[in-house]
Amino acid sequence: MDIRETIHGLTLELRRGTIILGVLSQLSEPQYGYSLVPVLKERGIPVEPNTLYPLLRRLEKQGLLDSAWDTNEARPRKYYSLSPAGKEVYERLCGEWNSLKISIDSLIEGGGNHGTD
């Protein structure tokens, strides 16, 4: 068993859900897809464009994002922002995140106490 490979795989699993929350957190104002890559990376949530764009399309299809094309630049860009439903989902996910964080922090700080005598 390669411990580094195991940690890498488990880390990817942990990060998968946090990417959604990270993306939603940045879309209260319209952003184009690629503009999110450096912002998220700078804040500790690196995401590859080939992961980000399908996620943005999925969130849009779910009704959580609105989008509009800006064709005023030489290269047209699709800008995304939270829809009203997206704002509600984001707020609720933040509440879930905070509850989970408190619970996990409690478990971690409890260390080796597994509830057995």
MOPAC internal coordinates of N, CA, C and O (Angstrom, degrees):
PM7 1SCF
backbone

  N    0.0000 0     0.00 0     0.00 0    0    0    0
  C    1.4575 1     0.00 0     0.00 0    1    0    0
  C    1.5284 1   109.06 1     0.00 0    2    1    0
  O    1.2310 1   121.03 1   -52.80 1    3    2    1
  N    1.3397 1   115.63 1   127.20 1    3    2    1
  C    1.4584 1   121.10 1   177.40 1    5    3    2
  C    1.5291 1   108.19 1   -94.01 1    6    5    3
  O    1.2310 1   120.77 1   -71.38 1    7    6    5
  N    1.3328 1   116.13 1   108.62 1    7    6    5
  C    1.4667 1   121.55 1  -175.28 1    9    7    6
  C    1.5290 1   111.26 1   -62.03 1   10    9    7
  O    1.2310 1   119.98 1   144.04 1   11   10    9
  N    1.3278 1   117.65 1   -35.96 1   11   10    9
  C    1.4724 1   120.18 1   179.57 1   13   11   10
  C    1.5226 1   111.12 1   -64.56 1   14   13   11
  O    1.2310 1   120.95 1   138.66 1   15   14   13
  N    1.3243 1   115.80 1   -41.34 1   15   14   13
  C    1.4595 1   120.31 1   178.79 1   17   15   14
  C    1.5261 1   110.38 1   -65.08 1   18   17   15
  O    1.2310 1   120.63 1   138.77 1   19   18   17
  N    1.3164 1   116.40 1   -41.23 1   19   18   17
  C    1.4703 1   121.18 1   178.26 1   21   19   18
  C    1.5206 1   110.62 1   -62.48 1   22   21   19
  O    1.2310 1   120.36 1   132.87 1   23   22   21
  N    1.3294 1   116.92 1   -47.13 1   23   22   21
  C    1.4698 1   120.98 1   179.95 1   25   23   22
  C    1.5254 1   110.02 1   -62.55 1   26   25   23
  O    1.2310 1   120.50 1   138.33 1   27   26   25
  N    1.3244 1   116.64 1   -41.67 1   27   26   25
  C    1.4652 1   120.59 1   179.47 1   29   27   26
  C    1.5373 1   110.04 1   -59.59 1   30   29   27
  O    1.2310 1   120.12 1   131.75 1   31   30   29
  N    1.3130 1   117.38 1   -48.25 1   31   30   29
  C    1.4646 1   121.72 1  -179.22 1   33   31   30
  C    1.5247 1   112.02 1   -62.52 1   34   33   31
  O    1.2310 1   120.55 1   136.33 1   35   34   33
  N    1.3165 1   116.56 1   -43.67 1   35   34   33
  C    1.4655 1   120.21 1   179.59 1   37   35   34
  C    1.5265 1   111.14 1   -68.35 1   38   37   35
  O    1.2310 1   119.99 1   144.38 1   39   38   37
  N    1.3169 1   117.62 1   -35.62 1   39   38   37
  C    1.4649 1   121.30 1   176.94 1   41   39   38
  C    1.5233 1   110.24 1   -63.86 1   42   41   39
  O    1.2310 1   120.23 1   137.80 1   43   42   41
  N    1.3268 1   117.16 1   -42.20 1   43   42   41
  C    1.4651 1   120.58 1   177.45 1   45   43   42
  C    1.5294 1   110.75 1   -60.24 1   46   45   43
  O    1.2310 1   120.53 1   138.83 1   47   46   45
  N    1.3339 1   116.60 1   -41.17 1   47   46   45
  C    1.4644 1   120.21 1   177.43 1   49   47   46
  C    1.5226 1   111.43 1   -61.56 1   50   49   47
  O    1.2310 1   120.31 1   135.09 1   51   50   49
  N    1.3288 1   117.02 1   -44.91 1   51   50   49
  C    1.4619 1   120.99 1   179.13 1   53   51   50
  C    1.5215 1   111.52 1   -61.28 1   54   53   51
  O    1.2310 1   120.49 1   138.65 1   55   54   53
  N    1.3211 1   116.67 1   -41.35 1   55   54   53
  C    1.4623 1   121.34 1  -174.98 1   57   55   54
  C    1.5215 1   112.98 1   -74.38 1   58   57   55
  O    1.2310 1   120.12 1   154.85 1   59   58   57
  N    1.3274 1   117.38 1   -25.15 1   59   58   57
  C    1.4618 1   120.58 1  -173.28 1   61   59   58
  C    1.5342 1   112.00 1   -53.80 1   62   61   59
  O    1.2310 1   120.09 1   130.51 1   63   62   61
  N    1.3117 1   117.43 1   -49.49 1   63   62   61
  C    1.4555 1   120.43 1  -179.88 1   65   63   62
  C    1.5100 1   113.23 1   -72.02 1   66   65   63
  O    1.2310 1   120.51 1   149.73 1   67   66   65
  N    1.3148 1   116.63 1   -30.27 1   67   66   65
  C    1.4644 1   119.05 1  -178.30 1   69   67   66
  C    1.5218 1   111.38 1   -71.94 1   70   69   67
  O    1.2310 1   119.98 1   155.23 1   71   70   69
  N    1.3200 1   117.65 1   -24.77 1   71   70   69
  C    1.4661 1   120.43 1   178.26 1   73   71   70
  C    1.5291 1   109.50 1   -62.90 1   74   73   71
  O    1.2310 1   120.01 1   138.03 1   75   74   73
  N    1.3177 1   117.59 1   -41.97 1   75   74   73
  C    1.4683 1   120.90 1   179.24 1   77   75   74
  C    1.5213 1   110.04 1   -59.59 1   78   77   75
  O    1.2310 1   120.35 1   131.36 1   79   78   77
  N    1.3173 1   116.94 1   -48.64 1   79   78   77
  C    1.4579 1   120.90 1   179.88 1   81   79   78
  C    1.5281 1   110.52 1   -62.96 1   82   81   79
  O    1.2310 1   120.43 1   139.19 1   83   82   81
  N    1.3184 1   116.78 1   -40.81 1   83   82   81
  C    1.4597 1   120.83 1   177.89 1   85   83   82
  C    1.5142 1   112.28 1   -61.91 1   86   85   83
  O    1.2310 1   120.20 1   136.16 1   87   86   85
  N    1.3209 1   117.22 1   -43.84 1   87   86   85
  C    1.4688 1   121.17 1   179.37 1   89   87   86
  C    1.5259 1   110.06 1   -64.45 1   90   89   87
  O    1.2310 1   120.30 1   131.05 1   91   90   89
  N    1.3279 1   117.04 1   -48.95 1   91   90   89
  C    1.4656 1   119.90 1  -179.53 1   93   91   90
  C    1.5241 1   111.30 1   -58.72 1   94   93   91
  O    1.2310 1   120.56 1   144.12 1   95   94   93
  N    1.3266 1   116.53 1   -35.88 1   95   94   93
  C    1.4681 1   120.28 1  -177.76 1   97   95   94
  C    1.5288 1   112.96 1   -64.15 1   98   97   95
  O    1.2310 1   120.44 1   159.43 1   99   98   97
  N    1.3158 1   116.76 1   -20.57 1   99   98   97
  C    1.4636 1   120.56 1  -175.89 1  101   99   98
  C    1.5267 1   113.53 1   -99.93 1  102  101   99
  O    1.2310 1   119.95 1  -177.04 1  103  102  101
  N    1.3251 1   117.69 1     2.96 1  103  102  101
  C    1.4622 1   119.60 1  -172.17 1  105  103  102
  C    1.5222 1   114.41 1  -111.94 1  106  105  103
  O    1.2310 1   120.08 1  -155.15 1  107  106  105
  N    1.3252 1   117.45 1    24.85 1  107  106  105
  C    1.4673 1   118.66 1   172.90 1  109  107  106
  C    1.5267 1   109.46 1   -69.23 1  110  109  107
  O    1.2310 1   120.69 1   153.88 1  111  110  109
  N    1.3165 1   116.29 1   -26.12 1  111  110  109
  C    1.4693 1   123.49 1   171.84 1  113  111  110
  C    1.5292 1   107.41 1  -115.70 1  114  113  111
  O    1.2310 1   119.70 1   -33.17 1  115  114  113
  N    1.3372 1   118.17 1   146.83 1  115  114  113
  C    1.4722 1   119.53 1  -178.52 1  117  115  114
  C    1.5315 1   112.73 1   -58.45 1  118  117  115
  O    1.2310 1   121.69 1   -44.00 1  119  118  117
  N    1.3189 1   114.36 1   136.00 1  119  118  117
  C    1.4647 1   122.84 1   177.26 1  121  119  118
  C    1.5218 1   107.90 1  -137.37 1  122  121  119
  O    1.2310 1   120.66 1   -34.22 1  123  122  121
  N    1.3164 1   116.35 1   145.78 1  123  122  121
  C    1.4636 1   117.65 1   171.99 1  125  123  122
  C    1.5253 1   107.71 1   -88.83 1  126  125  123
  O    1.2310 1   120.93 1   -24.36 1  127  126  125
  N    1.3055 1   115.83 1   155.64 1  127  126  125
  C    1.4549 1   121.55 1  -171.54 1  129  127  126
  C    1.5089 1   115.02 1   -49.06 1  130  129  127
  O    1.2310 1   120.59 1   125.14 1  131  130  129
  N    1.3296 1   116.49 1   -54.86 1  131  130  129
  C    1.4598 1   118.10 1  -173.40 1  133  131  130
  C    1.5217 1   112.26 1   -67.32 1  134  133  131
  O    1.2310 1   119.60 1   155.34 1  135  134  133
  N    1.3339 1   118.36 1   -24.66 1  135  134  133
  C    1.4683 1   120.53 1   178.89 1  137  135  134
  C    1.5239 1   111.61 1   -64.49 1  138  137  135
  O    1.2310 1   120.48 1   158.06 1  139  138  137
  N    1.3334 1   116.70 1   -21.94 1  139  138  137
  C    1.4643 1   120.62 1   179.54 1  141  139  138
  C    1.5277 1   112.27 1   -74.70 1  142  141  139
  O    1.2310 1   120.26 1   151.59 1  143  142  141
  N    1.3269 1   117.10 1   -28.41 1  143  142  141
  C    1.4695 1   121.27 1  -175.04 1  145  143  142
  C    1.5296 1   111.80 1   -57.16 1  146  145  143
  O    1.2310 1   118.78 1   124.35 1  147  146  145
  N    1.3441 1   119.92 1   -55.65 1  147  146  145
  C    1.4693 1   118.64 1  -178.95 1  149  147  146
  C    1.5306 1   113.35 1   -68.75 1  150  149  147
  O    1.2310 1   120.19 1   146.81 1  151  150  149
  N    1.3304 1   117.24 1   -33.19 1  151  150  149
  C    1.4660 1   120.15 1   179.55 1  153  151  150
  C    1.5273 1   110.14 1   -63.60 1  154  153  151
  O    1.2310 1   120.75 1   132.07 1  155  154  153
  N    1.3169 1   116.18 1   -47.93 1  155  154  153
  C    1.4663 1   120.10 1  -179.97 1  157  155  154
  C    1.5241 1   110.78 1   -65.28 1  158  157  155
  O    1.2310 1   120.33 1   137.66 1  159  158  157
  N    1.3239 1   116.97 1   -42.34 1  159  158  157
  C    1.4638 1   120.74 1   179.53 1  161  159  158
  C    1.5249 1   110.83 1   -60.29 1  162  161  159
  O    1.2310 1   120.61 1   135.06 1  163  162  161
  N    1.3334 1   116.43 1   -44.94 1  163  162  161
  C    1.4618 1   122.06 1  -179.57 1  165  163  162
  C    1.5308 1   111.41 1   -60.55 1  166  165  163
  O    1.2310 1   120.83 1   150.82 1  167  166  165
  N    1.3247 1   116.02 1   -29.18 1  167  166  165
  C    1.4648 1   120.78 1  -178.14 1  169  167  166
  C    1.5263 1   112.44 1   -98.23 1  170  169  167
  O    1.2310 1   120.72 1  -165.71 1  171  170  169
  N    1.3375 1   116.24 1    14.29 1  171  170  169
  C    1.4628 1   120.03 1   172.92 1  173  171  170
  C    1.5080 1   116.20 1    89.69 1  174  173  171
  O    1.2310 1   119.97 1  -168.67 1  175  174  173
  N    1.3340 1   117.66 1    11.33 1  175  174  173
  C    1.4663 1   121.33 1   177.80 1  177  175  174
  C    1.5296 1   108.20 1  -122.00 1  178  177  175
  O    1.2310 1   120.21 1  -103.46 1  179  178  177
  N    1.3336 1   117.21 1    76.54 1  179  178  177
  C    1.4645 1   117.90 1   179.20 1  181  179  178
  C    1.5227 1   110.90 1   -67.18 1  182  181  179
  O    1.2310 1   120.88 1   -44.35 1  183  182  181
  N    1.3183 1   115.91 1   135.65 1  183  182  181
  C    1.4604 1   120.90 1   178.31 1  185  183  182
  C    1.5292 1   107.80 1  -142.19 1  186  185  183
  O    1.2310 1   121.30 1   -45.01 1  187  186  185
  N    1.3126 1   115.12 1   134.99 1  187  186  185
  C    1.4594 1   121.34 1   179.58 1  189  187  186
  C    1.5294 1   109.13 1   -80.69 1  190  189  187
  O    1.2310 1   120.34 1   -34.37 1  191  190  189
  N    1.3399 1   116.95 1   145.63 1  191  190  189
  C    1.4708 1   119.07 1   177.00 1  193  191  190
  C    1.5323 1   113.08 1   -54.87 1  194  193  191
  O    1.2310 1   120.13 1   143.92 1  195  194  193
  N    1.3337 1   117.35 1   -36.08 1  195  194  193
  C    1.4709 1   119.34 1  -179.54 1  197  195  194
  C    1.5244 1   112.63 1   -71.34 1  198  197  195
  O    1.2310 1   119.81 1   170.11 1  199  198  197
  N    1.3179 1   117.97 1    -9.89 1  199  198  197
  C    1.4651 1   123.09 1   171.02 1  201  199  198
  C    1.5266 1   109.49 1   -95.70 1  202  201  199
  O    1.2310 1   120.69 1   140.31 1  203  202  201
  N    1.3257 1   116.28 1   -39.69 1  203  202  201
  C    1.4605 1   121.93 1  -174.14 1  205  203  202
  C    1.5239 1   112.86 1   -67.57 1  206  205  203
  O    1.2310 1   119.86 1   131.82 1  207  206  205
  N    1.3236 1   117.88 1   -48.18 1  207  206  205
  C    1.4671 1   119.39 1  -174.07 1  209  207  206
  C    1.5310 1   113.30 1   -63.33 1  210  209  207
  O    1.2310 1   118.90 1   135.10 1  211  210  209
  N    1.3320 1   119.71 1   -44.90 1  211  210  209
  C    1.4741 1   117.77 1   174.85 1  213  211  210
  C    1.5356 1   112.35 1   -61.43 1  214  213  211
  O    1.2310 1   120.47 1   144.94 1  215  214  213
  N    1.3374 1   116.71 1   -35.06 1  215  214  213
  C    1.4676 1   120.29 1   178.20 1  217  215  214
  C    1.5327 1   109.97 1   -64.34 1  218  217  215
  O    1.2310 1   120.19 1   134.34 1  219  218  217
  N    1.3306 1   117.25 1   -45.66 1  219  218  217
  C    1.4685 1   120.54 1   178.79 1  221  219  218
  C    1.5282 1   110.91 1   -60.53 1  222  221  219
  O    1.2310 1   120.24 1   136.95 1  223  222  221
  N    1.3268 1   117.14 1   -43.05 1  223  222  221
  C    1.4732 1   120.39 1   178.86 1  225  223  222
  C    1.5232 1   110.84 1   -63.68 1  226  225  223
  O    1.2310 1   120.41 1   139.05 1  227  226  225
  N    1.3386 1   116.82 1   -40.95 1  227  226  225
  C    1.4669 1   120.34 1   179.56 1  229  227  226
  C    1.5307 1   110.95 1   -64.97 1  230  229  227
  O    1.2310 1   120.31 1   135.35 1  231  230  229
  N    1.3397 1   117.02 1   -44.65 1  231  230  229
  C    1.4600 1   120.33 1   179.92 1  233  231  230
  C    1.5341 1   111.03 1   -64.71 1  234  233  231
  O    1.2310 1   120.92 1   144.55 1  235  234  233
  N    1.3281 1   115.84 1   -35.45 1  235  234  233
  C    1.4660 1   119.56 1   176.19 1  237  235  234
  C    1.5240 1   110.41 1   -66.49 1  238  237  235
  O    1.2310 1   120.36 1   135.62 1  239  238  237
  N    1.3223 1   116.92 1   -44.38 1  239  238  237
  C    1.4666 1   121.37 1   179.22 1  241  239  238
  C    1.5265 1   111.21 1   -61.87 1  242  241  239
  O    1.2310 1   120.29 1   146.98 1  243  242  241
  N    1.3400 1   117.04 1   -33.02 1  243  242  241
  C    1.4627 1   121.79 1   178.36 1  245  243  242
  C    1.5261 1   112.47 1   -77.34 1  246  245  243
  O    1.2310 1   120.35 1   176.23 1  247  246  245
  N    1.3342 1   116.93 1    -3.77 1  247  246  245
  C    1.4527 1   121.00 1   178.15 1  249  247  246
  C    1.5192 1   114.10 1    84.96 1  250  249  247
  O    1.2310 1   120.19 1  -168.21 1  251  250  249
  N    1.3368 1   117.24 1    11.79 1  251  250  249
  C    1.4591 1   120.35 1  -177.99 1  253  251  250
  C    1.5200 1   112.49 1   -89.25 1  254  253  251
  O    1.2310 1   120.63 1   161.03 1  255  254  253
  N    1.3399 1   116.39 1   -18.97 1  255  254  253
  C    1.4602 1   120.91 1  -179.80 1  257  255  254
  C    1.5158 1   109.90 1  -125.76 1  258  257  255
  O    1.2310 1   121.42 1   -35.66 1  259  258  257
  N    1.3307 1   114.89 1   144.34 1  259  258  257
  C    1.4508 1   122.39 1   167.58 1  261  259  258
  C    1.5265 1   106.38 1  -101.41 1  262  261  259
  O    1.2310 1   120.59 1   -24.89 1  263  262  261
  N    1.3217 1   116.48 1   155.11 1  263  262  261
  C    1.4607 1   118.78 1   177.82 1  265  263  262
  C    1.5173 1   110.04 1  -142.64 1  266  265  263
  O    1.2310 1   121.79 1   -24.85 1  267  266  265
  N    1.3208 1   114.18 1   155.15 1  267  266  265
  C    1.4610 1   121.10 1   176.68 1  269  267  266
  C    1.5219 1   108.12 1  -151.27 1  270  269  267
  O    1.2310 1   121.15 1   -37.59 1  271  270  269
  N    1.3262 1   115.41 1   142.41 1  271  270  269
  C    1.4617 1   120.75 1   178.04 1  273  271  270
  C    1.5186 1   109.87 1   -86.75 1  274  273  271
  O    1.2310 1   120.67 1   -42.70 1  275  274  273
  N    1.3213 1   116.33 1   137.30 1  275  274  273
  C    1.4575 1   122.82 1   171.37 1  277  275  274
  C    1.5191 1   106.43 1  -108.21 1  278  277  275
  O    1.2310 1   121.10 1   -69.30 1  279  278  277
  N    1.3160 1   115.49 1   110.70 1  279  278  277
  C    1.4707 1   120.15 1  -178.21 1  281  279  278
  C    1.5221 1   111.58 1  -104.90 1  282  281  279
  O    1.2310 1   120.06 1  -166.91 1  283  282  281
  N    1.3340 1   117.48 1    13.09 1  283  282  281
  C    1.4659 1   120.85 1  -179.74 1  285  283  282
  C    1.5235 1   112.57 1   -77.24 1  286  285  283
  O    1.2310 1   120.00 1   158.97 1  287  286  285
  N    1.3082 1   117.61 1   -21.03 1  287  286  285
  C    1.4622 1   121.68 1   178.90 1  289  287  286
  C    1.5309 1   109.17 1   -87.67 1  290  289  287
  O    1.2310 1   120.89 1   -12.58 1  291  290  289
  N    1.3350 1   115.90 1   167.42 1  291  290  289
  C    1.4655 1   120.49 1   177.74 1  293  291  290
  C    1.5302 1   110.08 1   -59.63 1  294  293  291
  O    1.2310 1   121.43 1   144.71 1  295  294  293
  N    1.3373 1   114.87 1   -35.29 1  295  294  293
  C    1.4630 1   120.09 1   179.97 1  297  295  294
  C    1.5370 1   108.39 1  -114.81 1  298  297  295
  O    1.2310 1   120.00 1   -65.88 1  299  298  297
  N    1.3386 1   117.61 1   114.12 1  299  298  297
  C    1.4702 1   119.22 1  -179.40 1  301  299  298
  C    1.5343 1   111.44 1   -58.99 1  302  301  299
  O    1.2310 1   121.08 1   -38.58 1  303  302  301
  N    1.3261 1   115.54 1   141.42 1  303  302  301
  C    1.4598 1   120.82 1   179.41 1  305  303  302
  C    1.5196 1   109.88 1  -128.88 1  306  305  303
  O    1.2310 1   121.48 1   -38.87 1  307  306  305
  N    1.3155 1   114.78 1   141.13 1  307  306  305
  C    1.4589 1   120.71 1   176.74 1  309  307  306
  C    1.5249 1   107.74 1   -95.63 1  310  309  307
  O    1.2310 1   120.83 1   -59.21 1  311  310  309
  N    1.3194 1   116.02 1   120.79 1  311  310  309
  C    1.4561 1   122.08 1   179.41 1  313  311  310
  C    1.5190 1   109.64 1   -99.36 1  314  313  311
  O    1.2310 1   121.21 1   -42.94 1  315  314  313
  N    1.3223 1   115.29 1   137.06 1  315  314  313
  C    1.4577 1   122.65 1   179.98 1  317  315  314
  C    1.5291 1   109.56 1  -114.79 1  318  317  315
  O    1.2310 1   121.14 1   -33.51 1  319  318  317
  N    1.3257 1   115.42 1   146.49 1  319  318  317
  C    1.4669 1   120.98 1   172.07 1  321  319  318
  C    1.5220 1   107.95 1  -149.25 1  322  321  319
  O    1.2310 1   121.18 1   -18.16 1  323  322  321
  N    1.3279 1   115.34 1   161.84 1  323  322  321
  C    1.4605 1   119.82 1   179.03 1  325  323  322
  C    1.5189 1   110.55 1   -66.05 1  326  325  323
  O    1.2310 1   120.50 1   -46.54 1  327  326  325
  N    1.3091 1   116.64 1   133.46 1  327  326  325
  C    1.4580 1   121.64 1   171.01 1  329  327  326
  C    1.5376 1   107.24 1   -79.26 1  330  329  327
  O    1.2310 1   119.24 1    -9.10 1  331  330  329
  N    1.3124 1   119.05 1   170.90 1  331  330  329
  C    1.4698 1   118.90 1   174.39 1  333  331  330
  C    1.5349 1   112.36 1   -55.32 1  334  333  331
  O    1.2310 1   120.42 1   137.73 1  335  334  333
  N    1.3251 1   116.79 1   -42.27 1  335  334  333
  C    1.4742 1   119.58 1   177.16 1  337  335  334
  C    1.5255 1   110.23 1   -64.94 1  338  337  335
  O    1.2310 1   120.36 1   142.19 1  339  338  337
  N    1.3269 1   116.92 1   -37.81 1  339  338  337
  C    1.4646 1   121.24 1   178.39 1  341  339  338
  C    1.5154 1   111.84 1   -62.63 1  342  341  339
  O    1.2310 1   120.46 1   141.23 1  343  342  341
  N    1.3268 1   116.72 1   -38.77 1  343  342  341
  C    1.4662 1   120.50 1   177.98 1  345  343  342
  C    1.5234 1   110.42 1   -62.77 1  346  345  343
  O    1.2310 1   120.88 1   135.76 1  347  346  345
  N    1.3365 1   115.91 1   -44.24 1  347  346  345
  C    1.4673 1   119.71 1   179.24 1  349  347  346
  C    1.5267 1   111.41 1   -64.64 1  350  349  347
  O    1.2310 1   120.71 1   135.75 1  351  350  349
  N    1.3260 1   116.24 1   -44.25 1  351  350  349
  C    1.4641 1   120.44 1   179.08 1  353  351  350
  C    1.5300 1   109.94 1   -62.70 1  354  353  351
  O    1.2310 1   120.42 1   136.02 1  355  354  353
  N    1.3227 1   116.80 1   -43.98 1  355  354  353
  C    1.4654 1   120.49 1   178.90 1  357  355  354
  C    1.5238 1   111.31 1   -58.87 1  358  357  355
  O    1.2310 1   120.09 1   133.27 1  359  358  357
  N    1.3257 1   117.43 1   -46.73 1  359  358  357
  C    1.4655 1   120.88 1   179.50 1  361  359  358
  C    1.5275 1   111.27 1   -60.81 1  362  361  359
  O    1.2310 1   120.56 1   137.20 1  363  362  361
  N    1.3161 1   116.54 1   -42.80 1  363  362  361
  C    1.4729 1   119.76 1  -179.99 1  365  363  362
  C    1.5287 1   111.54 1   -68.47 1  366  365  363
  O    1.2310 1   120.68 1   140.77 1  367  366  365
  N    1.3365 1   116.31 1   -39.23 1  367  366  365
  C    1.4669 1   119.11 1   177.13 1  369  367  366
  C    1.5232 1   111.19 1   -64.02 1  370  369  367
  O    1.2310 1   120.37 1   143.81 1  371  370  369
  N    1.3320 1   116.90 1   -36.19 1  371  370  369
  C    1.4733 1   119.80 1   176.59 1  373  371  370
  C    1.5267 1   110.08 1   -62.10 1  374  373  371
  O    1.2310 1   120.35 1   138.72 1  375  374  373
  N    1.3175 1   116.93 1   -41.28 1  375  374  373
  C    1.4614 1   120.48 1   176.64 1  377  375  374
  C    1.5226 1   111.62 1   -62.23 1  378  377  375
  O    1.2310 1   120.83 1   136.24 1  379  378  377
  N    1.3431 1   116.02 1   -43.76 1  379  378  377
  C    1.4692 1   120.20 1   177.57 1  381  379  378
  C    1.5222 1   110.34 1   -62.45 1  382  381  379
  O    1.2310 1   120.67 1   136.75 1  383  382  381
  N    1.3414 1   116.33 1   -43.25 1  383  382  381
  C    1.4588 1   121.26 1   179.83 1  385  383  382
  C    1.5304 1   110.31 1   -58.85 1  386  385  383
  O    1.2310 1   120.99 1   132.61 1  387  386  385
  N    1.3279 1   115.72 1   -47.39 1  387  386  385
  C    1.4686 1   119.37 1  -179.13 1  389  387  386
  C    1.5185 1   111.84 1   -62.13 1  390  389  387
  O    1.2310 1   119.87 1   139.41 1  391  390  389
  N    1.3292 1   117.86 1   -40.59 1  391  390  389
  C    1.4694 1   120.91 1   176.97 1  393  391  390
  C    1.5210 1   111.20 1   -63.71 1  394  393  391
  O    1.2310 1   120.87 1   133.88 1  395  394  393
  N    1.3383 1   115.94 1   -46.12 1  395  394  393
  C    1.4687 1   119.78 1   179.03 1  397  395  394
  C    1.5209 1   111.44 1   -62.39 1  398  397  395
  O    1.2310 1   120.72 1   138.62 1  399  398  397
  N    1.3270 1   116.23 1   -41.38 1  399  398  397
  C    1.4599 1   120.46 1  -179.89 1  401  399  398
  C    1.5209 1   110.59 1   -60.71 1  402  401  399
  O    1.2310 1   120.38 1   134.94 1  403  402  401
  N    1.3185 1   116.87 1   -45.06 1  403  402  401
  C    1.4671 1   120.86 1   178.56 1  405  403  402
  C    1.5255 1   109.88 1   -60.80 1  406  405  403
  O    1.2310 1   120.46 1   134.79 1  407  406  405
  N    1.3235 1   116.73 1   -45.21 1  407  406  405
  C    1.4677 1   120.69 1  -179.05 1  409  407  406
  C    1.5223 1   111.64 1   -64.43 1  410  409  407
  O    1.2310 1   120.24 1   133.21 1  411  410  409
  N    1.3201 1   117.14 1   -46.79 1  411  410  409
  C    1.4655 1   120.65 1  -179.28 1  413  411  410
  C    1.5179 1   110.52 1   -65.75 1  414  413  411
  O    1.2310 1   120.27 1   137.47 1  415  414  413
  N    1.3458 1   117.09 1   -42.53 1  415  414  413
  C    1.4712 1   119.76 1   176.90 1  417  415  414
  C    1.5199 1   110.27 1   -57.31 1  418  417  415
  O    1.2310 1   120.56 1   138.52 1  419  418  417
  N    1.3235 1   116.54 1   -41.48 1  419  418  417
  C    1.4670 1   120.87 1   179.60 1  421  419  418
  C    1.5281 1   111.18 1   -63.42 1  422  421  419
  O    1.2310 1   120.89 1   137.78 1  423  422  421
  N    1.3206 1   115.90 1   -42.22 1  423  422  421
  C    1.4663 1   119.84 1   178.61 1  425  423  422
  C    1.5191 1   111.13 1   -65.28 1  426  425  423
  O    1.2310 1   120.68 1   135.53 1  427  426  425
  N    1.3263 1   116.30 1   -44.47 1  427  426  425
  C    1.4653 1   120.40 1  -178.37 1  429  427  426
  C    1.5225 1   110.44 1   -65.65 1  430  429  427
  O    1.2310 1   120.62 1   134.35 1  431  430  429
  N    1.3170 1   116.41 1   -45.65 1  431  430  429
  C    1.4606 1   120.22 1  -179.48 1  433  431  430
  C    1.5280 1   111.34 1   -65.95 1  434  433  431
  O    1.2310 1   120.51 1   153.62 1  435  434  433
  N    1.3443 1   116.63 1   -26.38 1  435  434  433
  C    1.4549 1   120.60 1   177.91 1  437  435  434
  C    1.5142 1   112.43 1   -72.14 1  438  437  435
  O    1.2310 1   121.35 1   164.38 1  439  438  437
  N    1.3282 1   115.03 1   -15.62 1  439  438  437
  C    1.4646 1   120.83 1   176.15 1  441  439  438
  C    1.5113 1   113.54 1    60.38 1  442  441  439
  O    1.2310 1   121.38 1    52.52 1  443  442  441
  N    1.3080 1   114.96 1  -127.48 1  443  442  441
  C    1.4539 1   122.24 1  -172.51 1  445  443  442
  C    1.5121 1   115.09 1   -80.68 1  446  445  443
  O    1.2310 1   118.91 1  -176.81 1  447  446  445
  N    1.3057 1   119.68 1     3.19 1  447  446  445
  C    1.4575 1   121.21 1  -179.41 1  449  447  446
  C    1.5313 1   108.99 1   -76.32 1  450  449  447
  O    1.2310 1   120.81 1   -73.42 1  451  450  449
  N    1.3294 1   116.05 1   106.58 1  451  450  449
  C    1.4536 1   121.59 1  -176.68 1  453  451  450
  C    1.5119 1   111.94 1  -103.04 1  454  453  451
  O    1.2310 1   119.81 1  -165.34 1  455  454  453
  N    1.2981 1   117.96 1    14.66 1  455  454  453
  C    1.4474 1   121.57 1   177.57 1  457  455  454
  C    1.5229 1   113.50 1    78.21 1  458  457  455
  O    1.2310 1   119.97 1  -163.60 1  459  458  457
  N    1.3174 1   117.66 1    16.40 1  459  458  457
  C    1.4569 1   120.25 1   177.71 1  461  459  458
  C    1.5151 1   109.09 1  -112.77 1  462  461  459
  O    1.2310 1   121.32 1   -25.28 1  463  462  461
  N    1.3015 1   115.08 1   154.72 1  463  462  461
  C    1.4792 1   119.49 1   178.80 1  465  463  462
  C    1.4959 1   110.99 1   -92.62 1  466  465  463
  O    1.2310 1   120.10 1   180.00 1  467  466  465

